[in-house]
Every structure is written in structure tokens, then in C-alpha cells.
Amino acid sequence: MCVGCTPGFRLAFQSLSLPSRRNFLKGSGALAASGVFLAEAVDAARADGEINEILTDGLIGAPTPDAAGPATIFTAQKIITMERAAPEATAIAVAGKRIVAVGSLESVKTALGARPYRIDDTFGAKIVMPGLIDQHLHPILGALTLAVEVIATEDWNLPGRTVKAAATPEEYSQRLKAAEAALKDPDAWLLTWGYHRLWHGKLDRAALDAIGATRPIAVWQRSCHEFYLNTAALKALGISEAMTQGKGIASEQASWKDGHFFETGLNLMMGPMLKVLATPERLSFGLRQMVAYLHANGVTAYNEPGALYTPEMWKLYEQILGAPDAPMYATFLADGRGIPDRVGLARALDATEEQIAVSPEGPGKKLMFFPGQIKLFADGAIISQLMQMKDGYTDGHKGEWIMSPEQLEERARLYWNAGYQLHIHVNGDLGLEVVLDTLERRLKENPRNDHRTVIVHFANSTEEQVARIARLGAIVSANPYYPVGFADKYGSQGLGPARADAMVRANSVVSGNIPLSYHSDLPMGPSDPLYLAWCGVNRITPSGRVAEPGQRVTVDQALRAITIEAAYSWRKEDLIGSLAPGKIANLTVLDRDPYAIEPEKLKDIGVWGTMFEGRVFPVPESAKRKA
């Protein structure tokens, strides 16, 4: 769950005026005219990406727009294709933006026939696999959180630096004081992200005033759903106690005394806060850092579901995310919560299509909205423990709905009947029950084949619900970081050991033949697909134990979750996610073979670089991910 999907954040961003942005970013690069993200004369792939009986025969596959040009044959120690019919190769031929042959060097040469080619041994000692995919992340949140002082519950490996975790209240307090002392300007804001009460102890306005009585301080909670402000920050933002009163649920979710604003309470402070937080300089730096971070982790495509959209923001995306030197697809889904909230149900479909038309799929595009796909929401954020649980919480607190079950029902019906693929955010087992009930009603009222409804996040579930997901024909995109990052703490507070350890029942999903992809939900988890795969394979918590060993998946299943199955969840399996003739030439180049090392070392594999649409992009030494 991202705060960008909350009304307060969205409205504040829409009203944010950044007149200097165009001049500030002048010369940063126009939208790259880079590749066709459309099925151009490529046969539709099956669910596992297995389009290459062609590959096993060493044939060049269906003709593509690059078919007439010369080819480059890249050799490698090993090529992992993620194609079941021929999972390994040692050579791959690329022409323009497309793959034209995959196999042994001799079979690829034979497949090319009289076509001119050259051989490139750049990857000769490396391991090549399909370009890694982060199925779900949030660019603006990733940019803003990682561009301020990071004091979080886990390490963050960022380009050129590693930010270590603060694991205790004492460590957090020391780091916060050090960050304040490092600021030379006495009037400069201290902005920090990553605080969580379960790790870092109680925080309130008085505690922040003790650190800086005159300096404005804003602490952005780890979930992005909460802010803590000191007295100087409240004054600088022009927020009075009277302004926090008489505003219904927003006032209930805000404490003037503690300087604490959360969920709907963010509406009371987010407008002025963003003028401080989302400056052109910080947004530009943050987005560029995010692109470098994703590239260093081998990402060649990602998606933001429920996109935060404003015209000015889209210009920024075009200049940075769509720049010629950004070697990845930046894709988006329209928001099935915010759009109907803004225009009403009667106008929602038209307004959705209007947003998609801002940047539709087409030739020369790598920044685009997916057509016919929509993001919906059920319950609250896992990191704030606001997911809706059937048996409640051990400390007695309650979960929250992001969209009430009634809202989810009406919007799911609207978009389902219009033929949209639904991607539904859900974290609690009660939330999942509501989602599955809604999906079952849609199928009874208006049956659809291959609907691929995506269960997004999938934190808490039961075995019966997993079986029901299979029966209803839904698929799962899970965040495998949840049990690794949170099972220890949630086992002692909130969920109890059994439910905390069982979070993300990935093995149950794949055992039920349900397509499984992985995502980071950046900044909810690190956008590092090999680390996400490591989480799914090992489920090792910070205490060194394994959270529910029976829910571990194999290395192959985890790698599929960050390649072909992620592509399948977007309906792009005929273009990306595996290496086969006719597909886009997106590759991730590794230093070691993920199948040949101990599973516990999967996260330590170095990323040499990527190929994006046939162009090679090495990762600079200064930006390489740290083991």
C-alpha cells in the first residue's frame, strides 16, 4: 500500500505548484524514442512463456521488423531462458530490439543462415537471464523516501552508498540526533524516513522538540502512512490546533499534542508538507537515484499500479524515467479508487480511458499506461498493521479498509463488466475473503475466461483461500519480503507467531498451480529482484531463523516470479520475461549462476549490467549493489 493512493497525498500533489521544474530539468533529455512494446508479428505465448518449440529447433522464429538487418550473436557462459522446452543456451542473436535466435553458438549460426552477423563475447564469462522485472513499485515514493535521511528497519543499498539499519530505539535516537547535528543551516528542515514504533520505540512531538527545538523536523513513518512533526515544523507549515479539529475521521486520525498525523489525518498536513518535501530538486535527484538503483539491481521493467498522475508529474516522468539513458520500461495502471472518487461512477470509465490515453502503448514508447488494467484496493497497510484480520490482533487494535467492501464491489463490477483486468491490493485474511467473494460474484454475473485477476501483496491468507484462488482462476503477485522483514516483530506483537510466520504462503500458491510473481512495492521493500527471490527461497528473518519453512519455494520458482510470471501478470509474456525468438532483447547479466550456488547466497550475486532493447548498459562500478 502506498500513501500516494490516499486522497490526502493525491490531492496535495495535484495542487502542488512547481513552476521551476521545467527550467530546473532543462536539458535532462526528452522522452526516448526507444522501442515497440507491442506484439509485432509475434505469436501469442502460453502461460509459461513457452513459445519456443522454435527455440529447440534452432529456428529464427516469427519475422519481426528487425528481420532484415544484421545480427549480433552474444555468447555467454550460460544463458537462462526461462523457457521450459529449452531452459539453457550459450548464445543469443539480437537484431535491433529483438531476439532472433537462442541456442548453442553453432545452432544460432545455422538459424541465421545467410544473414550477416558478428560475434560479441562481452558476456562470455557471465550468466545471462531474462531482464528482471519488479511487478509493482511506486516511483514517487521511492524517489522521495530515499532522497531524505534514511533511518529504517533494514539496510538500503543505494547507488554509491549503503544505509545501515537502525534496529533499536537507542540506535534510532542516536542516528536522528546525528542527522540533526550534521545540518549546518539552523533553519534547514530535517526530513527523515523509515521510523517504526516496533523497532524504534515511541515517538511524539515532545521527543522531536528535544532533538531540535527551533529546527523543523518531519519524520515519515516506514509505511509512508504516518508523519510525526515537531513544534517548529507545525509552525513552519502553518498548522494550528484549530485546523486539526472538527474534520471528522481526519481529526480522529491526527494528534496535535503528539504531532502525529496518520491515514486520513494526513489530509490535514500533506498539502503544505509536500511543498517542503517534493521540491523540484529533491524529486529530480530522487527519480534519477531510483533509476540508477533499479539498474544496479538488474531491473528492466517495472509497473506502478494506481499511478499518481498530474500533467506536471508526467512531464517529469518523461524527462527522467523516459530518458534515453534510462534502460527500463516504466509502466503504469490507472487508479480505480481515485478516478471514481474524483468524477463519480457514471464518468469513471471515460475518465479512466482518458488517463490511459495520456501515454498509451505504441511504437517508440517505454513510458506508458497498460490498457484495460485497473488497480483496486481492499484493506489497510501491512507495515502499519492495518490489514483486516479474521481473528483480529493480539493487542486488540483494529484493521482498516482502504475501500469499503461496498465500494470494492461497485467498482469491481464496473471495471469487470467493461473487460478490465483487476489488480486488487489486499493484506489481511479477512480482506482476502472479501476480495474472493467479490471475484466469485463477478464470475457468476458475467463469466470471463483468462481474466487474470491479480491478488496483490497477499500477506495473510488461509490454505482454504489459496485453494479458492485457484478455483476462481486468479493469480498472485506477492511481496516475499513480508515474512523476512516483519515476522519476528509481528510474531511478538499484533499477529502472534503462527500467523506472522505463515505470511505469504508462496509454496501453497505454486503447489496449487497458481501463477506467482514477486514485487517490492518500493519503498515498502527493496526493489532488488534477486533479493526478493532470496526472500522467497529462504525466508530467513533478521534473527536468523526460517519463518515457516514449508512456504519456501525453489530457486527456479523464485526466478520465474521475477521474470516470466511477472510478465504474465501484465499480459506481456509474449514480449518480455523469457528469452525466445521474437521477444524484446531485454537481458540481465550476472556474475554467478543462481542455480549453481547455495540458495542462501542468492542475494549476493553481482549484477554486471543489463541489455535493454538490444543496447548494452553496464552498471557503473560506483553504483554496483553490495553483497
C-alpha positions in Angstrom: 0.0 0.0 0.0 1.3 3.5 -0.8 0.3 6.8 0.7 0.2 8.1 -2.9 -3.1 6.2 -3.2 -4.6 8.1 -0.3 -6.8 11.1 -1.1 -4.7 13.5 1.0 -1.5 12.8 -0.7 -3.1 12.7 -4.2 -4.9 16.0 -3.8 -1.9 17.7 -2.3 0.2 16.6 -5.2 -2.4 17.7 -7.7 -2.4 21.2 -6.1 1.4 21.4 -5.8 2.8 24.1 -7.9 6.3 23.6 -9.2 6.9 26.5 -11.6 10.6 26.0 -11.7 10.5 22.3 -12.6 10.8 22.8 -16.4 13.8 25.1 -16.2 15.4 23.0 -13.5 15.2 19.9 -15.6 16.1 21.6 -18.9 18.4 19.5 -20.9 17.7 16.3 -18.9 16.5 14.6 -22.0 13.3 14.2 -23.9 11.2 11.1 -24.0 13.2 8.4 -25.6 12.0 7.1 -28.9 13.1 3.6 -27.9 11.1 0.5 -28.7 7.9 -1.0 -29.5 6.2 -2.6 -26.5 3.6 -4.2 -28.7 3.2 -7.7 -30.1 4.6 -7.1 -33.6 4.1 -10.2 -35.6 4.9 -12.4 -32.6 2.7 -15.4 -31.9 0.9 -15.2 -28.5 2.8 -17.1 -25.8 1.3 -19.7 -23.5 1.1 -19.0 -19.8 4.7 -20.2 -19.0 6.2 -18.2 -21.8 7.0 -21.4 -23.8 6.8 -20.1 -27.3 9.9 -21.9 -28.5 9.5 -25.2 -29.9 11.0 -22.7 -32.4 14.0 -22.4 -30.0 14.6 -26.1 -29.7 14.7 -26.5 -33.4 17.2 -23.6 -33.6 14.9 -21.6 -35.9 14.8 -17.9 -36.0 11.1 -17.6 -35.1 8.4 -15.4 -36.4 9.5 -12.5 -38.5 9.9 -9.1 -36.8 10.6 -5.6 -38.0 14.3 -6.2 -37.4 14.3 -9.4 -39.5 16.2 -7.9 -42.5 19.1 -6.3 -40.6 22.4 -7.8 -39.5 22.5 -9.6 -36.1 24.9 -9.7 -33.2 25.5 -13.0 -31.5 26.3 -12.7 -27.8 28.0 -15.6 -26.3 27.8 -16.4 -22.5 29.0 -19.0 -20.0 25.3 -19.8 -19.6 22.0 -18.3 -20.8 19.0 -19.0 -18.6 16.0 -18.7 -20.9 13.1 -19.3 -18.5 11.6 -21.4 -21.4 10.7 -24.9 -20.3 11.3 -26.5 -23.6 15.0 -25.4 -23.7 15.9 -23.8 -20.4 19.6 -23.2 -21.2 21.7 -21.9 -24.0 25.2 -20.4 -24.6 24.4 -17.9 -27.5 21.7 -15.4 -28.3 21.3 -13.5 -31.5 19.9 -10.0 -31.4 18.9 -7.7 -34.2 17.8 -4.2 -33.3 15.4 -4.5 -30.4 14.5 -8.2 -30.9 15.9 -11.7 -30.2 16.2 -13.7 -33.4 17.7 -16.9 -32.2 18.8 -18.7 -29.0 20.8 -21.9 -28.5 24.3 -23.1 -28.9 26.7 -21.0 -30.9 26.6 -23.4 -33.8 22.8 -23.7 -33.8 22.3 -19.9 -33.7 24.7 -19.5 -36.6 22.8 -22.1 -38.5 19.5 -20.4 -37.7 20.8 -17.1 -39.1 21.6 -18.8 -42.4 22.9 -16.2 -44.9 22.1 -13.3 -42.6 25.2 -11.2 -41.8 26.3 -11.3 -38.1 29.1 -10.5 -35.8 30.0 -12.3 -32.6 30.3 -10.3 -29.3 32.0 -12.1 -26.3 31.3 -9.3 -23.8 29.2 -11.7 -21.8 31.5 -14.7 -22.4 32.3 -15.3 -18.7 28.9 -14.2 -17.5 25.4 -15.6 -16.8 22.6 -14.1 -18.8 18.9 -14.4 -17.9 15.8 -12.5 -19.0 15.6 -8.9 -17.9 14.5 -8.8 -14.3 11.0 -7.4 -13.5 9.7 -5.6 -10.5 6.0 -6.3 -10.9 4.9 -3.4 -8.6 6.6 -0.3 -7.2 6.0 3.4 -6.6 8.3 5.8 -8.4 7.4 9.0 -6.5 7.5 7.3 -3.1 10.8 5.6 -4.0 12.2 8.9 -5.1 11.1 10.9 -2.1 11.8 8.5 0.7 15.2 7.5 -0.5 16.2 11.2 -1.1 15.8 12.2 2.5 17.7 11.0 5.6 17.0 7.2 5.7 16.9 5.7 9.2 14.9 2.5 8.6 14.3 -1.0 9.9 16.6 -2.6 7.3 19.7 -1.9 5.2 19.3 0.1 2.0 21.9 -0.5 -0.7 21.7 2.7 -2.8 24.0 3.8 -5.6 27.4 4.6 -4.1 26.3 4.1 -0.5 24.8 1.7 1.9 22.5 2.9 4.6 22.6 0.6 7.6 19.5 -0.3 9.6 18.6 1.1 13.0 17.4 -1.9 14.9 16.7 -0.5 18.4 15.3 2.7 19.9 18.8 3.7 21.1 20.2 3.4 17.6 17.4 5.3 16.1 17.7 8.2 18.6 21.4 8.4 18.0 21.1 8.4 14.2 18.3 11.1 14.4 20.4 13.3 16.7 23.5 12.9 14.4 21.4 13.8 11.4 20.2 17.0 13.1 23.7 17.9 14.2 25.1 17.5 10.7 22.8 20.2 9.3 24.8 23.5 9.1 21.8 25.8 8.4 19.9 26.3 11.6 16.7 26.8 9.6 17.0 23.8 7.3 14.4 21.1 7.6 15.4 17.7 8.9 13.4 15.2 6.8 13.7 11.5 7.5 12.0 8.3 6.5 12.0 4.8 8.0 10.8 5.1 11.6 8.7 2.2 13.0 7.5 2.0 16.6 8.1 -1.7 17.0 11.8 -1.2 16.2 12.4 2.3 17.3 10.1 2.9 20.3 7.6 5.7 21.0 7.9 9.0 19.1 6.0 12.2 19.5 6.3 16.0 19.2 8.0 16.3 22.6 10.7 13.8 21.7 11.4 15.7 18.4 11.4 19.0 20.2 14.1 17.7 22.5 16.2 16.9 19.4 15.6 20.3 17.7 13.5 22.9 19.4 13.9 25.5 16.6 14.6 23.4 13.6 11.6 22.0 11.8 11.7 18.2 11.9 9.4 15.8 9.9 9.6 12.0 10.4 8.0 9.9 7.7 7.0 6.6 9.1 8.3 3.4 7.4 4.8 2.6 5.9 4.6 6.1 4.4 1.1 6.3 6.0 2.2 8.5 9.0 4.1 11.7 9.8 5.5 13.0 13.1 6.2 16.7 13.3 7.9 18.8 16.0 6.6 22.2 17.1 8.8 24.1 14.7 7.5 22.0 11.8 3.9 22.6 12.7 4.6 26.4 12.9 6.5 26.4 9.6 3.7 24.6 7.8 1.1 27.0 9.3 -0.9 24.2 11.0 -2.7 25.3 14.1 -4.6 23.2 16.6 -7.9 24.6 15.4 -7.1 23.4 11.9 -7.0 19.8 13.2 -10.4 19.9 14.9 -13.9 19.2 13.6 -12.8 17.4 10.5 -14.4 14.0 11.2 -12.3 10.9 10.7 -9.3 13.1 9.7 -9.4 14.7 13.2 -9.7 11.3 14.8 -6.5 10.2 12.9 -4.4 13.2 14.0 -3.0 14.3 17.3 -2.0 17.9 17.7 -0.4 17.1 21.1 1.8 14.4 19.7 2.4 16.0 16.3 1.2 12.7 14.8 -0.9 12.5 11.5 -1.8 9.2 10.0 -4.1 7.7 7.3 -6.9 10.2 6.6 -5.3 12.6 9.1 -2.6 13.2 6.5 -5.2 15.3 4.7 -4.7 18.0 7.4 -1.0 18.5 6.7 0.0 16.9 3.4 -0.5 20.0 1.2 2.0 22.3 2.9 4.2 19.3 3.7 4.7 18.4 0.1 5.8 22.0 -0.7 8.8 21.2 1.6 9.3 17.6 0.7 8.6 17.4 -3.0 10.8 20.2 -4.3 11.9 20.0 -7.9 15.5 19.4 -6.8 14.6 16.6 -4.5 12.2 14.9 -7.0 14.7 15.1 -9.8 17.5 13.7 -7.6 15.2 11.0 -6.2 14.0 9.8 -9.5 17.5 9.7 -11.0 18.7 7.9 -8.0 15.8 5.4 -8.3 16.6 4.7 -11.9 20.3 4.1 -11.0 19.2 1.9 -8.1 16.9 -0.2 -10.2 19.5 -0.6 -13.0 22.1 -1.7 -10.4 19.7 -4.4 -9.3 19.1 -5.6 -12.9 15.6 -4.3 -13.3 14.5 -3.8 -16.9 10.7 -3.2 -16.4 8.5 -2.1 -13.5 4.9 -1.1 -13.0 3.2 1.5 -10.8 -0.4 0.3 -10.1 -2.8 3.1 -9.2 -0.5 5.7 -10.7 -0.1 9.1 -9.1 -0.8 11.3 -12.1 -0.7 15.0 -12.7 0.3 16.7 -16.0 3.4 18.3 -14.4 4.4 15.0 -12.8 4.1 13.2 -16.2 6.5 15.7 -17.7 9.0 14.9 -15.0 8.5 11.2 -15.7 9.1 11.7 -19.4 12.3 13.7 -18.8 13.8 11.2 -16.3 12.1 7.8 -16.4 11.7 8.0 -20.2 15.2 9.4 -20.9 17.4 7.7 -23.4 19.8 6.5 -20.7 17.1 5.0 -18.5 17.3 1.3 -19.6 14.0 0.0 -18.4 10.2 0.2 -19.1 8.3 2.4 -16.7 4.7 1.3 -16.9 1.5 2.3 -15.1 -2.0 1.2 -14.2 -4.9 3.6 -13.8 -6.3 4.1 -10.3 -9.8 2.5 -9.7 -10.1 4.3 -6.4 -9.0 7.9 -7.1 -10.7 8.3 -10.5 -14.2 7.3 -9.5 -13.8 9.3 -6.3 -13.0 12.3 -8.4 -15.5 12.1 -11.2 -18.2 9.7 -9.9 -19.1 6.2 -11.2 -21.0 7.4 -14.2 -17.9 9.1 -15.6 -15.3 6.7 -14.3 -14.8 4.6 -17.3 -14.4 7.6 -19.7 -12.1 9.3 -17.2 -10.0 6.1 -16.9 -9.7 5.8 -20.7 -8.7 9.5 -20.8 -5.9 8.9 -18.3 -4.6 5.8 -20.2 -4.6 7.9 -23.4 -2.1 10.3 -21.8 0.6 7.8 -22.7 -0.8 4.6 -24.4 1.2 1.7 -25.6 2.7 2.3 -29.0 5.9 2.4 -31.2 8.7 4.3 -29.6 7.3 4.1 -26.0 8.9 2.9 -22.8 6.7 5.1 -20.5 3.1 4.0 -20.8 -0.2 3.0 -19.2 -1.3 -0.5 -19.7 -4.7 -0.6 -21.5 -7.6 -2.5 -19.9 -6.0 -2.9 -16.5 -7.0 -1.2 -13.2 -5.9 -1.1 -9.6 -8.4 -1.6 -6.8 -7.9 -1.8 -3.0 -9.3 -3.7 -0.1 -7.8 -3.3 3.4 -5.0 -1.3 5.0 -1.2 -1.4 5.0 0.7 -4.4 6.5 3.6 -2.2 7.8 1.1 -0.2 9.9 -0.7 -3.4 10.9 -3.9 -2.1 9.5 -4.8 -5.2 7.4 -8.2 -6.7 8.2 -7.7 -9.9 10.0 -10.4 -12.5 10.7 -9.3 -13.2 14.2 -8.2 -9.6 15.0 -4.9 -8.6 16.6 -3.3 -9.8 19.8 -3.2 -6.3 21.2 -6.8 -5.6 20.4 -6.3 -2.8 17.8 -8.4 -2.8 14.7 -7.7 -3.0 11.0 -8.9 -0.5 8.4 -10.5 -0.6 4.9 -8.9 1.5 2.1 -12.0 0.8 0.1 -15.0 -0.4 2.0 -16.4 -3.8 0.8 -19.3 -2.0 -0.7 -17.0 0.4 -2.7 -14.9 -2.6 -3.9 -18.0 -4.4 -5.0 -19.3 -1.5 -7.1 -16.0 -0.6 -8.7 -15.0 -4.2 -9.3 -18.4 -4.7 -11.1 -17.9 -1.5 -13.2 -14.4 -2.4 -14.5 -15.0 -6.1 -14.7 -18.1 -5.6 -16.9 -16.0 -3.3 -19.1 -13.5 -6.1 -19.7 -10.7 -4.7 -17.4 -8.1 -6.9 -15.7 -8.3 -6.3 -11.9 -5.3 -5.9 -9.7 -6.5 -5.8 -6.1 -4.4 -4.7 -3.1 -5.1 -6.9 -0.1 -3.2 -7.8 3.0 -5.4 -9.4 5.6 -7.2 -12.8 5.5 -10.5 -11.0 6.1 -9.6 -8.6 3.3 -8.8 -11.6 1.1 -12.2 -13.2 1.9 -13.9 -10.0 0.8 -11.9 -9.9 -2.4 -12.6 -13.5 -3.3 -16.3 -13.1 -2.6 -16.3 -10.1 -4.9 -14.5 -12.1 -7.6 -16.8 -15.0 -7.3 -19.9 -12.7 -7.8 -18.3 -11.2 -10.9 -17.7 -14.6 -12.4 -21.3 -15.7 -11.7 -22.8 -12.5 -13.1 -20.6 -12.1 -16.1 -18.3 -15.1 -16.7 -14.9 -14.3 -18.3 -12.1 -16.6 -19.4 -8.5 -15.8 -18.7 -9.4 -12.8 -16.5 -6.1 -13.0 -14.6 -7.3 -11.0 -11.6 -4.2 -10.3 -9.6 -4.2 -10.8 -5.8 -1.7 -8.1 -4.9 0.6 -8.3 -1.8 -1.0 -11.5 -0.4 0.3 -11.0 3.1 -2.2 -13.1 5.1 -4.3 -16.0 3.9 -5.5 -19.4 4.8 -5.0 -22.7 2.9 -8.7 -22.7 2.0 -8.4 -19.3 0.5 -5.4 -20.4 -1.6 -7.4 -23.3 -3.0 -10.2 -20.8 -3.7 -7.9 -18.5 -5.6 -7.0 -21.5 -7.8 -10.7 -22.4 -8.4 -11.6 -18.8 -9.3 -8.7 -18.5 -11.8 -7.0 -15.6 -10.1 -3.2 -15.2 -9.9 -0.9 -13.9 -7.1 1.7 -11.1 -7.0 3.2 -11.4 -3.6 5.8 -9.4 -1.6 8.2 -12.1 -0.3 9.9 -9.5 1.9 7.0 -9.5 4.4 7.9 -12.7 6.4 11.6 -11.8 6.2 11.2 -8.2 7.3 8.3 -8.4 9.7 7.7 -12.0 11.0 9.9 -11.6 14.1 8.3 -8.4 15.3 4.7 -9.3 14.3 5.1 -12.7 16.0 5.6 -10.9 19.3 3.2 -8.0 18.6 0.0 -8.0 16.6 -0.3 -11.3 14.8 1.3 -13.9 17.0 4.0 -16.4 15.9 1.8 -18.8 13.7 0.1 -16.1 11.6 3.3 -14.0 11.3 5.4 -16.9 10.1 2.7 -18.0 7.6 2.7 -14.7 5.8 3.0 -15.0 2.0 2.1 -18.7 1.5 4.1 -18.9 -1.7 4.7 -22.6 -1.8 1.0 -23.2 -1.3 0.4 -20.9 -4.3 2.8 -22.7 -6.7 1.7 -26.1 -5.4 -1.8 -25.1 -6.4 -0.6 -24.3 -10.0 -1.4 -20.6 -9.4 0.9 -18.2 -11.3 3.1 -16.4 -8.8 5.1 -13.2 -9.3 7.1 -11.1 -6.9 7.2 -7.4 -6.3 8.9 -4.9 -4.0 6.2 -2.3 -3.6 9.2 0.1 -3.3 9.7 1.7 -0.8 7.8 -1.0 1.3 10.6 -3.4 0.3 13.9 -3.1 -1.5 13.5 -3.1 -5.3 16.1 -5.8 -5.8 14.6 -8.8 -7.6 17.4 -11.2 -6.7 17.0 -10.2 -3.1 13.2 -10.8 -3.4 14.0 -14.2 -4.9 16.3 -14.9 -1.9 13.5 -14.0 0.4 11.1 -16.4 -1.3 13.7 -19.2 -1.3 15.0 -18.8 2.2 12.5 -16.9 4.4 15.3 -16.1 6.8 14.4 -13.4 9.3 16.9 -10.9 11.0 17.1 -13.3 14.0 18.5 -16.0 11.7 15.5 -18.3 11.8 13.3 -19.5 9.0 9.7 -18.3 9.0 7.5 -21.3 8.1 10.0 -23.5 6.2 7.1 -25.2 4.3 6.3 -22.0 2.5 9.8 -21.7 0.9 9.9 -22.0 -2.9 12.6 -23.4 -5.2 15.2 -21.2 -6.8 13.6 -21.9 -10.2 10.1 -20.9 -8.9 11.6 -17.7 -7.4 13.4 -16.7 -10.6 10.2 -17.3 -12.6 8.4 -15.0 -10.2 10.8 -12.1 -11.2 10.7 -12.8 -14.9 8.1 -14.7 -16.9 5.4 -14.9 -14.3 5.7 -11.1 -13.6 5.3 -10.6 -17.4 2.3 -12.9 -17.4 0.6 -10.8 -14.7 0.8 -7.8 -17.0 -0.2 -9.8 -20.1 3.2 -9.2 -21.6 4.6 -12.8 -21.6 4.7 -12.8 -25.4 7.2 -9.9 -25.3 9.3 -10.0 -22.1 10.1 -12.3 -19.2 11.9 -15.1 -21.1 14.4 -15.4 -23.9 13.0 -16.6 -27.2 12.9 -15.6 -30.8 10.7 -12.6 -31.5 10.8 -11.3 -28.0 12.3 -7.9 -26.9 16.0 -8.2 -26.3 16.0 -7.4 -22.5 18.6 -9.2 -20.5 20.1 -9.1 -17.1 23.8 -10.1 -16.9 25.0 -11.8 -13.7 28.4 -12.7 -12.2 27.3 -16.1 -11.0 24.8 -18.8 -11.8 21.8 -18.6 -9.4 21.2 -22.4 -9.9 24.8 -23.3 -9.1 25.3 -21.5 -5.7 24.0 -22.2 -2.3 20.4 -20.8 -2.0 21.5 -18.6 1.0 23.9 -16.7 -1.4 21.3 -15.9 -4.0 21.0 -12.2 -2.8 24.8 -11.8 -3.1 25.1 -12.4 -6.8 26.6 -9.4 -8.6 24.7 -7.7 -11.4 27.2 -6.9 -14.2 24.6 -4.9 -16.2 21.7 -5.2 -18.5 20.7 -5.2 -22.1 17.6 -3.1 -22.9 16.0 -3.3 -26.3 19.3 -4.6 -27.8 21.6 -2.0 -26.2 24.1 -3.0 -23.5 24.1 -1.0 -20.3 26.9 -2.0 -17.8 26.3 -1.0 -14.2 29.0 1.6 -13.2 31.4 0.3 -10.5 30.4 3.1 -8.2 26.7 2.1 -8.3 27.0 -1.7 -8.0 24.9 -3.4 -5.4 26.8 -4.5 -2.3 26.8 -8.1 -1.1 
